[in-house]
Amino acid sequence: MTKIKICGITNREDALKAVELGVDALGFIFAPSPRRVEPEQAKKIISDLPPAVIEVGVFVNANLEEIEKISKDCRLDALQLHGKETPEYCDELNKLSSANLIKTFHLREEKDLEKISDYNLEIICLDSYSEDKVGGTGKIFNWDLAKRAKRFNKKIILSGGLNPDNVQEAIAEVEPYMVDVSSGVERSPGKKDEQLMREFIRKARGIQ
């Protein structure tokens, strides 16, 4: 079954409600964003979450030592890189941290897939391309590109413009390891909408 991640969590109320509704993972953004959280804030939220929930830290071109410190302090299970991090950068981070590493690739066209093979990672995230944003764009990309990315034999997290109206189709088309939503279940940037989260999870699980 496809796992579900809700990203851009900024407060305890949204985190606990998402867990109650049945998400598998929550994302905390430690990079410039309307959904950014400070490490201390994330640490407090995470301390109230059950062990089964996967806590993911999202970073953009951050200092390696900074990521390692935040990862340890917040007890993150996974690190999701949304910038221009190189394969060498990822290899170094893998040595520093025991958390699972996820690299995001912003897709526009076929040639954007070529760089995936340069990374020695088990999990990748595929997101929409935007010139001025690295995430939370609400823009959908061509899911055919995501399907073609399967040739690299990696677990695929599908992101980019997902919402309750299209997540079922996305899962049927791509069959990803995980779907990742942020703006698609929000009332405003950083504040989740309970009904949208409920609908997204219901549709992603295929519950009628």
N, C-alpha and C positions, 0 to 999 in steps of 0.2 A: 504493500500500500504506500502511496506517495505521502511523504512527510510534509508537515505544514510549519512554516516559519513566519512569524509576524515581526517585522523589523521596525526600528525607530521608536522603541519603547522609552518613554521618558518619565513614567510615574508608576508607583506601586499599584494603584487601582487598575490601570490598564493591564499591567502584567498579570495580576491575580485573576482578572476576568478572562484574559486569553487562556490562561492555564485551566481555569474552570471549564471553559468551552472546549478544551481538548487539543490545544496546539502542541507540537513536538518541540519547537525551538522559539526562542525570543532573541531579537537582535538589538544591541545597544551601540549607538553611533558615537565614536570618540573622534570625530572629525568635524570641520566646519559644516554646519547643517542646521536647519530650523529644528531638527530632531536630536541635536547633540545633547549628550549627558556628560556630566563630570564623573570621573571615576568613583569618587566617594558616594555620589548619588546612586550610581549603578550598583555599587557594592551593597548598599542597604537594600535595594530592591531584590537583588539576587539572593541575599541571605534569607529572604522570606519565601523563596521558591522551592518546590519539591525537587529531590535529586534527579528525577527522571527527565526534567526539562533541560534541553540543551541551550546553554547560554553562549551567545555568539557576540564577539566584539568586532565592530566594523571600523576599519582604519583606512586612511588615504595618505600614501607616501609618508608615513610616519617614521620617526627614528626607531631603530630596532630595539634599543634598550628601553625606550618609552613603552613600546608594545609589550615587551617582556614584563616590565614592572606592572602595568595595568592588568595584564593577563593573570599574573600571580595574585595581585591584591584583590581582584574581583573574582578570582577562581573561574575564569572563562574556560569553556569546553572547546571552543573553536575561535579562530581568528579569520575574519573575512577581509581581504584586501581589495580595495576599490579604485586604486590609483594606477600609476604606471610602474608598479613594482616589477623588477626584472626576475628572471629565473634564479640568478645568483643571489638576489635579495631574499627570495623565498627559501633557498637552500640554507642561507645563514639563519633565518628565522626558525627554520625547522630544527636547527642545532640548539638554539636558545630556549625554545619553548616546547613543552610536551602537548600543547593544545593542537587539535587538528587544524590544518591550514587550508583555506579556501581562497582561490584567486578568481576575481571577477573579470570577465571579458565583455566589453561593450561592443555589440555587433551592429554593423551597418550592411556589410556585404560579405560575400563568400571568402574573400582574402583575409578577413578578420579572424577566420577560424585557424589559419595556418600557424599562428603563434602559440596555440594551445599545446602543440606537441613539444614545445621547448621547455615546458614546466613538468617537473617530476612530482606531481600532486595527484592524490586520489580523487579529490572533489573540486569541481569548478562551478562557478556561478555565471550564468549567461544573462546579460541585462541589455537594455536599450542603450543606444549611443546618444549622447547629448553634448553639444559643444560647451555648455556652461554649467552642467550638473553631472555629478558622478553617481547619483542614485536618487530614488524618490521622484523620478521624472513623470511617472504616470503614462509614459509612452510605451506602446507595444511594438516589438520588433517582429520580423518574419520568423515564425516558428519553424519553417523549413530549415533555417540555418541551425536551429537548436537540434533538430533531428539529424542533420549532417554531422554535428559535433559528436554524435555517438560513436563515430568511427575511432575516436581517441580512447575509447574504453575507460571513461571516467564517470564518476557519479555526477549527474547534472542537477544543479539547483536552478530552477527556472524563475526568473524575475522579470521586471519590466512591464508595467501597465496591467498587472493582474488585478482582478476585482471579482465580486460575487457573480457578475454576469458572464465572465469569460473563463473562469478557472477550470470549470468542468471540461470545456472544449480544449483548453491548453493541456490538461492532463491526458485526455484521450489522444491528442495529436502527438505529444512529445514523450509521454510516459517518463517524466523526470523522477529523480530520486526524491526531490523536495521542491515545493513551490514557496516562493518568498514574496510577501506582500507588505507594503508600507502605506503609501498614500491611498491605495484602493480600499482601505478600511478605516479611513480617518474622517473625523468631523472637521478638524483643522490640523495643520502641521504639528505633529507631536502629540495630538490628542485623538485616541482611537474611539470609534463608534461601536458600541456593543452590538447593535443589530447587524451592522455590516460585517463585523467579525464573525458573528453567529452564522450569517448567511454564507460567508466565504468558506468557513470550515464545513458547513453542511454540504455545500456543493462540491468541495474538494474531496470529501469522503464519499460522495455519490449517494447521499441519503436523500430520499424523496420526501 
